[in-house]
Amino acid sequence: MPLVSMRQLLDEAAKGGYGVGAFNVNDMEQIQAIMGAAKETNSPVIIQASRGARQFAQDKYLFHLILAAAELNPEIPIAMHQDHGNSFETCKSAIELGYTSVMMDGSLKEDGKTPASFDENVAVTKKVVDFAHPRGVTVEGEIGVLGGVEDGHGAGGSGLEHITDPDQAVEFAERTGVDALAIAIGTSHGAYKFTKKPDGSVLKMDVLIKIHQRLPNTHLVMHGSSSVPKDLQDIVNEYGGKLKETWGVPVEEIQLGIRNGVRKINVDTDNRLAMTGAIRKVLWTQPEKFDPRDYMKPAREAMQKVVATRMTQFGQAGHAGDYKPVTIAEIAKGYADGSLTTKPLVAAR
Ligand code: 13P
């Protein structure tokens, strides 16, 4: 199956009332882990690469690995997504490479660190939409700013500093025509999100619900959504790691989000922890080993287990064969003739 439109994947998820995990990749083993989990659970998938990942793996290597995944798994719909594009040029280069979806994170300036003004965000995101839609490519925007830093991208600080304003979310969706909207509700990228199990004072599910009520047909995206499970932290620390105590986003909060318009859930850290724990265990308990396969195989298996668990928890499991993917060219026609409307339905207050 060729790569499919993320818009179609999310529209189908909305119909089915489930969420779709978007898992970050940097290398072959991570792609194989995701595809293994998708096959095992019969799930549609979003595979995403940050700018850092594209640099690390080099565009051609990474993209051709994804094409291999599509060729080997014709029954699984796969969307290939640019995570946190920092500029029009980054998104354009991903589109020209063949990505079927891009995120223009205009919540930050091009340095990927400094919060941008609302008007700057609207302008650059709209520019990406105008380039992407005629080519059938999906666009995710971000309003509000997440906490933390991932692959050098992020404003840092706590997730509470720039929570999304629901009125701005409505105006942003109307003015840009994005297909999906990432919102800031207190989460951060990375392992250190919360100092205790989060409650409503730090994880603003009430804001998410308000935004969904105003924008009932807009696909919402939760970034920074690793759950950072204690068992994965413990494995890392048991075998020589030095993680400090930390809490992530509880799966039940993500499921509450899914009942309120969340269709894409970004997960990276949990997979990093799973792989690192598995590698540490081999190197710590069997120091005589030096064949990378001796630790990469358990690392890949550990990641597959986490991804399969999330696919089941997010509800995408079992839905790979529900629909026939349409081509990117047909999606482009849908944007042009208005059948894939990008004017959001806005509910009265
Ligand atoms: P985590 O660090 O919580 O896995 O978030 C990843 C993410 O949001 C990628 O954009």
Boltz pocket constraint, residues with backbone or C-beta under 6 A from the ligand:
constraints:
  - pocket:
      binder: B
      contacts: [[A, 24], [A, 83], [A, 84], [A, 150], [A, 188], [A, 189], [A, 190], [A, 191], [A, 222], [A, 223], [A, 224], [A, 225], [A, 226], [A, 227], [A, 266], [A, 267], [A, 268], [A, 269], [A, 270]]
      max_distance: 6.0
